[in-house]
Amino acid sequence: MRKAIFFRLKPGAAAEYTRRHAEIPDEMRILLREAGYRNYSIWRFEDRLFAYFELDDEEKASKILGSSEVYKKWRRWMEEVVAVDPNGEKEWPMELVFLHER
């Protein structure tokens, strides 16, 4: 399945966000692979972010990530630079409306 998420950065956090992703620990990359994430990319325009990834089993991925201290630590670290709106939302799933495949 294809998944996409929109989110935003806190003001002035773009350089730090980019730096943190340049330093993703190997254990986090291994965890994403074990959870079934493929073709994961994050795109930035100013303070707006768009993430795209593919997975086979969203429930399995959620269980693996949710039980991982590596993931919990990563999320806390990234929440320092990602904007959270007043009701606690920080990620908005997107709906696929067009796909052109070969």
NORSULMO-V731041 format. One record per residue. PHI is phi in whole degrees, 0 to 359 (NA if undefined). OMEGA is omega in whole degrees, 0 to 359 (NA if undefined). NEAR is the number of other C-alpha atoms within 8 Angstrom. Layout:
PHI & OMEGA & NEAR
PHI & OMEGA & NEAR
This chain:
NA & 176 & 6
263 & 179 & 7
226 & 176 & 10
220 & 182 & 12
224 & 174 & 11
255 & 172 & 12
205 & 185 & 12
229 & 175 & 10
260 & 171 & 14
293 & 180 & 10
305 & 178 & 6
77 & 185 & 6
262 & 186 & 11
300 & 182 & 11
297 & 180 & 7
293 & 178 & 8
300 & 179 & 11
297 & 179 & 8
300 & 181 & 8
295 & 179 & 8
285 & 175 & 7
286 & 183 & 6
244 & 180 & 6
300 & 180 & 8
295 & 179 & 6
305 & 181 & 6
296 & 177 & 7
287 & 177 & 11
298 & 178 & 9
297 & 179 & 8
299 & 178 & 11
300 & 179 & 10
296 & 179 & 9
298 & 180 & 8
282 & 175 & 11
95 & 179 & 10
286 & 176 & 13
225 & 175 & 8
49 & 182 & 7
277 & 177 & 9
220 & 177 & 7
233 & 181 & 8
245 & 181 & 7
235 & 168 & 8
229 & 185 & 6
55 & 181 & 5
261 & 181 & 11
259 & 182 & 10
235 & 176 & 12
229 & 178 & 11
249 & 177 & 11
230 & 175 & 12
204 & 177 & 12
235 & 173 & 11
213 & 180 & 12
273 & 188 & 7
220 & 184 & 8
296 & 180 & 7
295 & 178 & 6
299 & 180 & 8
300 & 179 & 12
299 & 180 & 9
295 & 181 & 8
296 & 181 & 11
293 & 183 & 12
296 & 180 & 8
261 & 185 & 6
260 & 175 & 8
292 & 177 & 6
301 & 180 & 8
293 & 180 & 11
299 & 178 & 10
296 & 179 & 8
300 & 181 & 9
299 & 179 & 8
300 & 181 & 8
295 & 181 & 8
287 & 178 & 9
294 & 175 & 8
291 & 184 & 6
243 & 181 & 11
266 & 180 & 12
288 & 176 & 10
237 & 181 & 8
281 & 185 & 7
304 & 180 & 5
266 & 175 & 5
91 & 180 & 6
284 & 177 & 8
224 & 179 & 10
223 & 179 & 7
235 & 178 & 8
298 & 181 & 8
249 & 180 & 8
260 & 176 & 5
287 & 181 & 6
244 & 178 & 4
205 & 176 & 4
215 & 174 & 5
244 & 178 & 4
243 & 177 & 3
280 & NA & 2
